[in-house]
Amino acid sequence: MNIVLCGFMGCGKTTVGKILAQQLDFAFVDMDAYIEEKAGMRVSDIFALQGEPAFRRMEAEACRALSERSGLVIATGGGALMQPENRQTLAAGGVIVLIEVRPETVAQRLRGDDSRPLLAGADTAKEKENRIRELMEKRLPTYRQAAVLVVDGNRPARQVAAEIGCACKFYIDK
């Protein structure tokens, strides 16, 4: 059984995931880092050199490979659950948890971060926040549909991890 963290970029999947994995004595896997290691290049370089479709294929492959394992806390990429097959694959091997945050929280957390391919071209803080809102409107309904549990990610990471750990204990103990 795995715990699969989903949510918008900057919601805290990696930070919360590391804390949660430590609390549960699970291994932590950041899906984007996993893909980067397999591809031998950064996600932003995959997008730039091979395009988003190539990245999404790598992402689907990562979902399949990680779902075959157990005892993982997986921090998915922001777009991983937008593909129905990825949602099905990840749900079959674990419990999907949505870390939901406000657009303002994401904008604040990503201030100065130029590594996000889907925010490329948004030069001002206002443009970035508008792009974040636009993407969130598209993605949140899918995240909510896929998730078994939704937690408020606007709080400190330790609080979020503790809530997820307590709520997921039922699934782990099965």
NUKOL-349691 format. One record per atom (N, C-alpha, C): residue number from 1; residue in one letter; chain; atom name; y, x, z. Coordinates in Angstrom, 3 decimals, padded with zeros to 6 digits. Atoms other than C-alpha are relative to their C-alpha. Last residue first. Layout:
<sites>
   nr  rest  kette  atom         y         x         z
  NUM     A      A    CA         Y         X         Z
...
</sites>
This chain:
<sites>
   nr  rest  kette  atom         y         x         z
  174     K      A     N   001.023   000.861   000.627
  174     K      A    CA  -003.201  -005.793   006.545
  174     K      A     C  -001.250   000.776  -000.302
  173     D      A     N   001.116   000.236  -000.912
  173     D      A    CA  -001.272  -003.534   008.943
  173     D      A     C  -001.107  -000.856  -000.592
  172     I      A     N   000.675  -001.284  -000.233
  172     I      A    CA   001.040  -002.186   006.219
  172     I      A     C  -001.264  -000.217   000.823
  171     Y      A     N   000.692  -000.365   001.244
  171     Y      A    CA   002.013  -005.670   005.032
  171     Y      A     C  -000.826   001.272   000.190
  170     F      A     N   000.996   001.031   000.305
  170     F      A    CA   002.887  -006.922   008.528
  170     F      A     C  -000.830   000.395  -001.220
  169     K      A     N   001.144  -000.293  -000.865
  169     K      A    CA   004.687  -003.675   009.349
  169     K      A     C  -001.144  -000.969  -000.275
  168     C      A     N   001.148  -000.391   000.826
  168     C      A    CA   006.947  -004.351   006.360
  168     C      A     C  -001.242   000.317   000.812
  167     A      A     N   000.408   001.103   000.857
  167     A      A    CA   009.516  -006.307   008.376
  167     A      A     C  -001.256   000.328  -000.797
  166     C      A     N   000.497   001.111  -000.830
  166     C      A    CA   009.730  -003.720   011.139
  166     C      A     C  -000.537  -001.141  -000.877
  165     G      A     N   001.228  -000.414  -000.668
  165     G      A    CA   010.008  -000.810   008.721
  165     G      A     C  -000.615  -001.104   000.827
  164     I      A     N   001.073   000.018   001.005
  164     I      A    CA   012.558  -002.612   006.566
  164     I      A     C  -001.332   000.363   000.649
  163     E      A     N   000.270   001.393   000.357
  163     E      A    CA   014.761  -003.354   009.576
  163     E      A     C  -001.154  -000.100  -001.000
  162     A      A     N   000.682   000.622  -001.136
  162     A      A    CA   014.477   000.210   010.858
  162     A      A     C  -000.360  -001.452  -000.306
  161     A      A     N   001.385  -000.496  -000.029
  161     A      A    CA   015.342   001.634   007.432
  161     A      A     C  -000.791  -000.659   001.124
  160     V      A     N   000.677   000.616   001.138
  160     V      A    CA   018.476  -000.550   007.188
  160     V      A     C  -001.475   000.402   000.006
  159     Q      A     N   000.178   001.420  -000.322
  159     Q      A    CA   019.599   000.452   010.679
  159     Q      A     C  -000.787  -000.703  -001.102
  158     R      A     N   001.031   000.091  -001.045
  158     R      A    CA   019.011   004.139   009.927
  158     R      A     C  -000.280  -001.456   000.389
  157     A      A     N   001.346  -000.153   000.562
  157     A      A    CA   020.931   003.850   006.634
  157     A      A     C  -001.101  -000.138   001.050
  156     P      A     N   000.525  -001.372  -000.057
  156     P      A    CA   024.123   002.568   008.284
  156     P      A     C  -001.474   000.054  -000.419
  155     R      A     N   000.060  -000.551  -001.356
  155     R      A    CA   025.108  -000.935   007.127
  155     R      A     C  -000.487   001.442  -000.034
  154     N      A     N  -001.370  -000.399  -000.312
  154     N      A    CA   026.180  -002.198   003.690
  154     N      A     C   000.102   000.630   001.383
  153     G      A     N  -000.158  -001.446   000.083
  153     G      A    CA   022.513  -002.215   002.678
  153     G      A     C   001.402   000.494   000.270
  152     D      A     N  -001.414  -000.334   000.185
  152     D      A    CA   021.861  -005.783   003.831
  152     D      A     C   000.161   001.514   000.063
  151     V      A     N  -000.718  -000.491  -001.180
  151     V      A    CA   018.144  -006.408   003.420
  151     V      A     C   001.433   000.354  -000.387
  150     V      A     N  -001.361  -000.415   000.358
  150     V      A    CA   016.138  -008.536   000.968
  150     V      A     C   000.704   000.418   001.287
  149     L      A     N  -000.935  -000.127  -001.115
  149     L      A    CA   012.349  -008.827   001.374
  149     L      A     C   001.347   000.475  -000.548
  148     V      A     N   000.632   000.781  -001.058
  148     V      A    CA   009.636  -009.929  -001.061
  148     V      A     C   000.955  -000.063   001.193
  147     A      A     N   000.101  -000.451  -001.388
  147     A      A    CA   011.791  -008.687  -003.907
  147     A      A     C  -000.698  -001.003   000.911
  146     A      A     N   001.116  -000.932  -000.201
  146     A      A    CA   011.123  -009.375  -007.583
  146     A      A     C  -000.262   000.298   001.472
  145     Q      A     N   001.252   000.660   000.385
  145     Q      A    CA   013.304  -012.494  -007.888
  145     Q      A     C  -001.209   000.883   000.313
  144     R      A     N   000.293   001.024  -001.015
  144     R      A    CA   016.143  -010.897  -005.947
  144     R      A     C  -001.327  -000.699  -000.290
  143     Y      A     N   000.377  -000.666  -001.247
  143     Y      A    CA   016.084  -007.776  -008.134
  143     Y      A     C  -000.433  -001.033   001.034
  142     T      A     N   001.343  -000.564   000.210
  142     T      A    CA   016.068  -009.924  -011.271
  142     T      A     C  -000.489   000.697   001.255
  141     P      A     N   000.984   001.098   000.041
  141     P      A    CA   019.030  -012.012  -010.074
  141     P      A     C  -001.441   000.501  -000.175
  140     L      A     N   000.330   000.593  -001.303
  140     L      A    CA   020.855  -008.823  -009.008
  140     L      A     C  -000.976  -001.172  -000.060
  139     R      A     N   001.212  -000.497  -000.650
  139     R      A    CA   020.620  -007.047  -012.370
  139     R      A     C  -000.403  -000.731   001.272
  138     K      A     N   001.176   000.058   000.864
  138     K      A    CA   023.052  -008.745  -014.746
  138     K      A     C  -001.283   000.287   000.778
  137     E      A     N   000.188   001.403   000.373
  137     E      A    CA   025.760  -009.497  -012.174
  137     E      A     C  -001.245  -000.170  -000.862
  136     M      A     N   000.605   000.704  -001.138
  136     M      A    CA   025.285  -005.992  -010.781
  136     M      A     C  -000.279  -001.461  -000.338
  135     L      A     N   001.418  -000.346  -000.055
  135     L      A    CA   025.929  -004.434  -014.186
  135     L      A     C  -000.714  -000.736   001.136
  134     E      A     N   000.639   000.519   001.213
  134     E      A    CA   029.244  -006.261  -014.595
  134     E      A     C  -001.513   000.265   000.023
  133     R      A     N   000.100   001.459  -000.152
  133     R      A    CA   030.327  -005.573  -011.014
  133     R      A     C  -000.764  -000.618  -001.174
  132     I      A     N   000.974   000.258  -001.060
  132     I      A    CA   029.540  -001.851  -011.403
  132     I      A     C  -000.203  -001.503   000.161
  131     R      A     N   001.308  -000.264   000.622
  131     R      A    CA   031.430  -001.722  -014.710
  131     R      A     C  -001.121  -000.263   001.007
  130     N      A     N   000.258   001.103   000.924
  130     N      A    CA   034.446  -003.354  -013.044
  130     N      A     C  -001.365   000.151  -000.662
  129     E      A     N   000.333   001.168  -000.809
  129     E      A    CA   034.234  -000.865  -010.162
  129     E      A     C  -000.290  -001.209  -000.883
  128     K      A     N   001.333  -000.176  -000.576
  128     K      A    CA   034.062   002.030  -012.594
  128     K      A     C  -000.406  -001.224   000.801
  127     E      A     N   000.969   000.164   001.092
  127     E      A    CA   037.042   000.745  -014.589
  127     E      A     C  -001.428   000.136   000.525
  126     K      A     N   000.051   001.438   000.314
  126     K      A    CA   039.045   000.320  -011.355
  126     K      A     C  -001.002  -000.278  -001.116
  125     A      A     N   000.747   000.650  -001.074
  125     A      A    CA   038.209   003.867  -010.205
  125     A      A     C  -000.158  -001.495  -000.293
  124     T      A     N  -000.760   000.265  -001.224
  124     T      A    CA   039.407   005.186  -013.562
  124     T      A     C  -000.895  -000.687   001.034
  123     D      A     N  -000.788  -001.137  -000.480
  123     D      A    CA   037.392   006.883  -016.275
  123     D      A     C   000.727  -000.248   001.313
  122     A      A     N  -000.896   000.725  -000.904
  122     A      A    CA   034.564   004.465  -017.024
  122     A      A     C   000.812   001.061   000.734
  121     G      A     N  -001.056   000.624   000.797
  121     G      A    CA   033.093   006.332  -019.988
  121     G      A     C   000.946  -000.849   000.826
  120     A      A     N  -000.725  -000.946   000.861
  120     A      A    CA   029.854   007.144  -018.184
  120     A      A     C   001.008  -000.761  -000.848
  119     L      A     N  -001.423   000.098  -000.342
  119     L      A    CA   028.944   004.509  -015.596
  119     L      A     C   000.842   000.959  -000.842
  118     L      A     N  -000.480   001.348   000.304
  118     L      A    CA   025.486   003.893  -017.086
  118     L      A     C   001.447  -000.229   000.414
  117     P      A     N  -000.189   000.256   001.429
  117     P      A    CA   024.804   007.638  -017.225
  117     P      A     C   000.578  -001.376  -000.317
  116     R      A     N   000.602   001.305   000.303
  116     R      A    CA   025.393   008.167  -013.480
  116     R      A     C   000.248  -000.369  -001.463
  115     S      A     N   001.368  -000.185   000.488
  115     S      A    CA   025.951   011.889  -012.778
  115     S      A     C  -000.668  -001.306  -000.438
  114     D      A     N  -000.016   000.157   001.453
  114     D      A    CA   029.739   011.725  -012.505
  114     D      A     C  -001.394   000.095  -000.615
  113     D      A     N   001.338  -000.261   000.542
  113     D      A    CA   029.819   011.116  -008.749
  113     D      A     C   000.026  -000.277  -001.508
  112     G      A     N   000.151  -001.426   000.300
  112     G      A    CA   033.430   011.433  -007.518
  112     G      A     C  -001.357   000.375  -000.564
  111     R      A     N  -001.277  -000.641   000.309
  111     R      A    CA   033.404   007.998  -005.858
  111     R      A     C  -000.232   001.495  -000.202
  110     L      A     N   000.121  -000.774   001.240
  110     L      A    CA   029.803   006.795  -005.961
  110     L      A     C   001.312   000.667  -000.422
  109     R      A     N   001.060  -001.001  -000.118
  109     R      A    CA   029.671   005.641  -002.327
  109     R      A     C  -000.100   000.907  -001.231
  108     Q      A     N  -000.390  -000.991  -001.012
  108     Q      A    CA   033.040   003.883  -002.565
  108     Q      A     C  -001.034   001.117   000.085
  107     A      A     N  -001.132  -000.758   000.539
  107     A      A    CA   032.180   002.122  -005.819
  107     A      A     C   000.436   001.099   000.963
  106     V      A     N   000.516  -000.896   001.048
  106     V      A    CA   028.793   001.084  -004.437
  106     V      A     C   001.126   000.881  -000.533
  105     T      A     N   000.780  -001.026  -000.693
  105     T      A    CA   030.357  -000.330  -001.263
  105     T      A     C  -000.525   001.018  -001.004
  104     E      A     N  -000.969  -000.919  -000.601
  104     E      A    CA   032.975  -002.186  -003.299
  104     E      A     C  -000.711   001.143   000.719
  103     P      A     N  -000.508  -000.920   001.036
  103     P      A    CA   030.230  -003.740  -005.433
  103     P      A     C   000.977   001.038   000.559
  102     R      A     N  -001.164   000.523   000.711
  102     R      A    CA   028.663  -005.195  -002.251
  102     R      A     C   000.450   001.004  -001.067
  101     V      A     N  -001.320  -000.467  -000.439
  101     V      A    CA   025.203  -004.047  -001.262
  101     V      A     C   001.098  -000.669  -000.820
  100     E      A     N  -001.140   000.625   000.675
  100     E      A    CA   021.629  -005.344  -001.457
  100     E      A     C   001.313   000.476   000.620
   99     I      A     N  -001.118  -000.413  -000.847
   99     I      A    CA   018.647  -003.186  -000.564
   99     I      A     C   001.252  -000.476  -000.723
   98     L      A     N  -001.325  -000.146   000.596
   98     L      A    CA   015.840  -005.117  -002.213
   98     L      A     C   001.000   000.416   001.066
   97     V      A     N  -001.104   000.284  -000.917
   97     V      A    CA   012.314  -004.551  -000.908
   97     V      A     C   001.314   000.269  -000.728
   96     I      A     N  -001.311  -000.346   000.567
   96     I      A    CA   009.218  -004.701  -003.107
   96     I      A     C   001.095  -000.492   000.937
   95     V      A     N  -000.974   001.043  -000.319
   95     V      A    CA   005.869  -004.666  -001.290
   95     V      A     C   001.366   000.476  -000.494
   94     G      A     N  -000.830  -000.098  -001.196
   94     G      A    CA   003.128  -002.567  -002.795
   94     G      A     C   000.904  -001.185   000.204
   93     G      A     N   000.355  -001.100  -000.893
   93     G      A    CA   000.597  -001.776  -005.464
   93     G      A     C   000.815   000.080   001.270
   92     A      A     N   001.455  -000.030  -000.187
   92     A      A    CA   000.570  -005.014  -007.447
   92     A      A     C  -000.409   001.075   001.002
   91     A      A     N   000.361   001.058  -000.947
   91     A      A    CA   004.320  -005.414  -006.933
   91     A      A     C  -001.495   000.006   000.286
   90     L      A     N  -000.420  -000.410  -001.336
   90     L      A    CA   004.979  -002.045  -008.601
   90     L      A     C  -000.380  -001.033   001.062
   89     T      A     N   000.740  -001.199  -000.406
   89     T      A    CA   002.937  -002.893  -011.690
   89     T      A     C   000.334   000.386   001.430
   88     Q      A     N   001.391   000.379  -000.253
   88     Q      A    CA   004.294  -006.422  -012.014
   88     Q      A     C  -000.799   001.177   000.529
   87     R      A     N   000.013   000.872  -001.187
   87     R      A    CA   007.914  -005.320  -011.653
   87     R      A     C  -001.438  -000.352   000.373
   86     N      A     N  -000.227  -000.861  -001.163
   86     N      A    CA   007.373  -002.452  -014.092
   86     N      A     C  -000.032  -000.813   001.289
   85     E      A     N   001.240  -000.729  -000.275
   85     E      A    CA   005.795  -004.824  -016.634
   85     E      A     C   000.155   000.934   001.191
   84     P      A     N   001.025   000.829  -000.654
   84     P      A    CA   008.774  -007.191  -016.346
   84     P      A     C  -001.284   000.769   000.339
   83     Q      A     N   001.120   000.181   000.930
   83     Q      A    CA   011.327  -004.437  -017.129
   83     Q      A     C  -001.105  -000.786   000.701
   82     M      A     N  -000.491   000.896   001.048
   82     M      A    CA   014.556  -004.824  -015.121
   82     M      A     C  -001.088  -000.272  -001.047
   81     L      A     N   000.554   001.342  -000.148
   81     L      A    CA   012.711  -003.388  -012.142
   81     L      A     C   000.513  -001.002  -001.023
   80     A      A     N   001.469   000.038   000.097
   80     A      A    CA   013.295   000.201  -013.211
   80     A      A     C  -000.561  -001.422   000.050
   79     G      A     N   000.444   000.874   001.083
   79     G      A    CA   017.018  -000.204  -013.905
   79     G      A     C  -001.496  -000.202  -000.076
   78     G      A     N  -000.701   001.282   000.019
   78     G      A    CA   018.481   001.151  -010.653
   78     G      A     C  -000.492  -000.973  -001.049
   77     G      A     N  -001.290  -000.114   000.673
   77     G      A    CA   015.870   003.884  -010.373
   77     G      A     C   000.609  -001.393  -000.093
   76     T      A     N  -000.034   000.186   001.447
   76     T      A    CA   013.142   003.172  -007.871
   76     T      A     C   001.385   000.325  -000.544
   75     A      A     N  -001.365   000.399   000.331
   75     A      A    CA   012.962   004.663  -004.390
   75     A      A     C   000.067  -000.089  -001.518
   74     I      A     N  -000.490  -000.331   001.337
   74     I      A    CA   009.253   004.702  -003.587
   74     I      A     C   001.414  -000.536  -000.162
   73     V      A     N  -001.251   000.737   000.074
   73     V      A    CA   007.974   004.822  -000.010
   73     V      A     C   000.618   000.475  -001.303
   72     L      A     N  -001.265  -000.537   000.505
   72     L      A    CA   004.399   005.925  -000.465
   72     L      A     C   001.151  -000.944   000.310
   71     G      A     N  -000.673  -000.698  -001.084
   71     G      A    CA   001.176   005.364   001.456
   71     G      A     C   001.293   000.650  -000.430
   70     S      A     N  -000.275   000.850  -001.148
   70     S      A    CA  -000.890   004.507  -001.610
   70     S      A     C   000.680   000.835   001.086
   69     R      A     N   000.078  -000.686  -001.288
   69     R      A    CA  -001.302   005.904  -005.113
   69     R      A     C   000.308  -000.992   001.112
   68     E      A     N   001.414  -000.334  -000.209
   68     E      A    CA  -002.089   004.054  -008.334
   68     E      A     C  -000.218   000.711   001.336
   67     S      A     N   000.678   001.195  -000.524
   67     S      A    CA   001.347   002.470  -008.154
   67     S      A     C  -001.482   000.230   000.229
   66     L      A     N  -000.281   000.111  -001.430
   66     L      A    CA   002.915   005.920  -008.549
   66     L      A     C  -000.713  -001.190   000.631
   65     A      A     N   000.599  -001.125  -000.728
   65     A      A    CA   001.248   006.546  -011.919
   65     A      A     C   000.189  -000.147   001.513
   64     R      A     N   001.465   000.086   000.048
   64     R      A    CA   002.029   003.105  -013.353
   64     R      A     C  -000.645   001.090   000.861
   63     C      A     N   000.397   001.182  -000.784
   63     C      A    CA   005.663   003.137  -012.209
   63     C      A     C  -001.516  -000.118   000.046
   62     A      A     N  -000.120  -000.362  -001.415
   62     A      A    CA   006.089   006.700  -013.531
   62     A      A     C  -000.422  -001.169   000.892
   61     E      A     N   001.118  -000.897  -000.274
   61     E      A    CA   004.796   005.647  -016.967
   61     E      A     C  -000.005   000.407   001.485
   60     A      A     N   001.189   000.865  -000.042
   60     A      A    CA   007.250   002.753  -016.991
   60     A      A     C  -001.247   000.822   000.324
   59     E      A     N  -000.088   000.772  -001.228
   59     E      A    CA   010.088   005.167  -016.112
   59     E      A     C  -001.228  -000.905   000.162
   58     M      A     N   000.381  -000.926  -001.084
   58     M      A    CA   009.084   007.569  -018.863
   58     M      A     C  -000.028  -000.726   001.335
   57     R      A     N   001.438  -000.244   000.177
   57     R      A    CA   009.222   004.680  -021.347
   57     R      A     C  -000.515   000.924   001.102
   56     R      A     N   000.685   001.195  -000.503
   56     R      A    CA   012.631   003.658  -019.932
   56     R      A     C  -001.515   000.119  -000.183
   55     F      A     N  -000.001  -000.030  -001.455
   55     F      A    CA   013.900   007.222  -020.434
   55     F      A     C  -000.776  -001.189   000.565
   54     A      A     N   000.941  -001.060  -000.400
   54     A      A    CA   012.835   007.213  -024.070
   54     A      A     C  -000.084   000.076   001.519
   53     P      A     N   001.386   000.462   000.209
   53     P      A    CA   014.572   003.840  -024.605
   53     P      A     C  -001.052   001.041   000.416
   52     E      A     N   000.502   000.862  -001.070
   52     E      A    CA   017.756   005.176  -022.904
   52     E      A     C  -001.421  -000.499  -000.246
   51     G      A     N  -000.402   001.404  -000.003
   51     G      A    CA   018.303   008.004  -025.347
   51     G      A     C  -000.640  -000.804   001.114
   50     Q      A     N   001.101   000.809   000.520
   50     Q      A    CA   016.559   011.305  -026.040
   50     Q      A     C   000.307  -001.495  -000.042
   49     L      A     N   000.764  -000.648   001.069
   49     L      A    CA   019.315   013.900  -025.669
   49     L      A     C  -001.053  -000.896  -000.650
   48     A      A     N  -000.844  -000.615   001.032
   48     A      A    CA   022.032   012.109  -023.686
   48     A      A     C  -000.808   000.514  -001.189
   47     F      A     N  -000.816   001.031   000.646
   47     F      A    CA   019.781   009.760  -021.690
   47     F      A     C   000.771   000.592  -001.178
   46     I      A     N   000.954   000.835   000.743
   46     I      A    CA   017.274   012.534  -020.967
   46     I      A     C   000.757  -001.074  -000.762
   45     D      A     N   000.339  -000.732   001.228
   45     D      A    CA   020.178   014.827  -020.039
   45     D      A     C  -001.017  -000.776  -000.836
   44     S      A     N  -001.166   000.071   000.883
   44     S      A    CA   021.535   012.260  -017.532
   44     S      A     C  -000.259   000.733  -001.316
   43     V      A     N  -000.063   001.335   000.593
   43     V      A    CA   018.042   011.908  -016.074
   43     V      A     C   001.171  -000.098  -000.964
   42     R      A     N  -000.665   001.024  -000.785
   42     R      A    CA   017.884   015.662  -015.495
   42     R      A     C   000.021  -001.336  -000.739
   41     M      A     N  -001.456   000.119   000.185
   41     M      A    CA   015.363   017.819  -017.332
   41     M      A     C   000.548  -001.145   000.826
   40     G      A     N  -000.618  -001.318   000.004
   40     G      A    CA   011.800   019.115  -017.087
   40     G      A     C   001.484  -000.026  -000.307
   39     A      A     N  -000.682  -000.236   001.287
   39     A      A    CA   010.362   015.764  -018.143
   39     A      A     C   000.592   001.399  -000.101
   38     K      A     N   000.964   000.145   001.102
   38     K      A    CA   007.789   015.548  -015.306
   38     K      A     C   000.632   000.380  -001.345
   37     E      A     N   000.989  -001.073  -000.142
   37     E      A    CA   010.223   016.903  -012.692
   37     E      A     C  -000.994  -000.029  -001.166
   36     E      A     N  -000.651  -001.276   000.345
   36     E      A    CA   013.046   014.693  -013.920
   36     E      A     C  -000.992   001.156   000.061
   35     I      A     N  -000.137  -000.031   001.462
   35     I      A    CA   010.742   011.653  -013.853
   35     I      A     C   000.629   001.321  -000.444
   34     Y      A     N   001.366  -000.101   000.518
   34     Y      A    CA   009.765   012.332  -010.217
   34     Y      A     C   000.041   000.125  -001.532
   33     A      A     N   000.373  -001.406  -000.206
   33     A      A    CA   013.431   012.929  -009.334
   33     A      A     C  -001.405   000.263  -000.546
   32     D      A     N  -000.787  -000.794   000.947
   32     D      A    CA   014.297   009.530  -010.880
   32     D      A     C  -000.336   001.488   000.118
   31     M      A     N   000.531   000.141   001.354
   31     M      A    CA   011.415   007.892  -009.018
   31     M      A     C   000.782   000.817  -001.024
   30     D      A     N  -001.155   000.498   000.750
   30     D      A    CA   012.433   009.253  -005.622
   30     D      A     C  -000.429  -000.040  -001.460
   29     V      A     N  -000.135  -000.371   001.414
   29     V      A    CA   009.113   009.602  -003.833
   29     V      A     C   001.244  -000.669  -000.571
   28     F      A     N  -001.148   000.568   000.716
   28     F      A    CA   008.738   009.644  -000.038
   28     F      A     C   000.009   000.508  -001.433
   27     A      A     N  -000.668  -000.985   000.855
   27     A      A    CA   005.356   010.209   001.603
   27     A      A     C   001.150  -000.709  -000.717
   26     F      A     N   000.317   000.163   001.415
   26     F      A    CA   004.441   007.844   004.443
   26     F      A     C   000.644   001.172  -000.744
   25     D      A     N   000.914  -001.079   000.361
   25     D      A    CA   004.468   008.661   008.166
   25     D      A     C  -000.576  -000.226  -001.401
   24     L      A     N   001.321   000.579   000.232
   24     L      A    CA   006.066   005.278   008.844
   24     L      A     C  -001.088   001.039  -000.250
   23     Q      A     N   000.352   000.941  -001.074
   23     Q      A    CA   009.289   006.555   010.443
   23     Q      A     C  -001.445  -000.481  -000.124
   22     Q      A     N   000.215  -000.787  -001.221
   22     Q      A    CA   009.448   009.559   008.079
   22     Q      A     C  -000.451  -000.907   001.144
   21     A      A     N   001.256  -000.741   000.191
   21     A      A    CA   008.991   007.345   005.037
   21     A      A     C  -000.336   000.810   001.249
   20     L      A     N   001.110   000.936  -000.134
   20     L      A    CA   011.709   005.004   006.327
   20     L      A     C  -001.348   000.715  -000.125
   19     I      A     N   000.077   000.359  -001.420
   19     I      A    CA   014.225   007.824   006.797
   19     I      A     C  -001.220  -000.882   000.244
   18     K      A     N   000.418  -001.203  -000.735
   18     K      A    CA   013.548   009.221   003.323
   18     K      A     C  -000.177  -000.299   001.489
   17     G      A     N   001.402  -000.295   000.283
   17     G      A    CA   013.692   005.761   001.767
   17     G      A     C  -000.522   001.204   000.748
   16     V      A     N   000.814   000.893  -000.827
   16     V      A    CA   016.974   004.856   003.455
   16     V      A     C  -001.478   000.339  -000.174
   15     T      A     N  -000.312  -000.303  -001.396
   15     T      A    CA   018.705   007.880   001.919
   15     T      A     C  -000.865  -000.826   000.941
   14     T      A     N   000.506  -001.335  -000.328
   14     T      A    CA   016.982   007.474  -001.447
   14     T      A     C   000.221   000.328   001.472
   13     K      A     N   001.458  -000.059   000.126
   13     K      A    CA   017.434   003.710  -001.762
   13     K      A     C  -000.561   001.354   000.432
   12     G      A     N   000.607  -000.729  -001.106
   12     G      A    CA   020.983   003.775  -000.399
   12     G      A     C  -001.505   000.133  -000.079
   11     C      A     N   000.263   000.940  -001.097
   11     C      A    CA   022.768   001.151  -002.493
   11     C      A     C  -000.657   000.690   001.198
   10     G      A     N  -000.906  -000.177  -001.128
   10     G      A    CA   024.362   003.822  -004.701
   10     G      A     C  -000.264  -000.931   001.174
    9     M      A     N  -000.308  -001.405  -000.279
    9     M      A    CA   022.678   002.610  -007.863
    9     M      A     C   000.999   000.082   001.146
    8     F      A     N  -000.949  -000.609   000.907
    8     F      A    CA   021.743  -001.053  -007.536
    8     F      A     C   000.231   001.462   000.370
    7     G      A     N  -001.398   000.330  -000.230
    7     G      A    CA   018.672  -002.131  -005.712
    7     G      A     C   000.863   000.780  -000.947
    6     C      A     N  -000.773   000.235   001.210
    6     C      A    CA   014.987  -001.476  -005.350
    6     C      A     C   001.422  -000.357   000.393
    5     L      A     N  -001.401   000.350  -000.230
    5     L      A    CA   012.856   000.062  -002.655
    5     L      A     C   000.702  -000.177  -001.337
    4     V      A     N  -000.796  -000.289   001.189
    4     V      A    CA   009.096  -000.038  -003.160
    4     V      A     C   001.421  -000.488   000.242
    3     I      A     N  -001.243   000.745  -000.162
    3     I      A    CA   006.962   000.159  -000.028
    3     I      A     C   000.907   000.465  -001.127
    2     N      A     N  -001.268  -000.714   000.083
    2     N      A    CA   003.457   001.247  -000.937
    2     N      A     C   001.145  -000.932   000.365
    1     M      A     N  -001.184   000.843   000.000
    1     M      A    CA   000.000   000.000   000.000
    1     M      A     C   001.238   000.882   000.000
</sites>
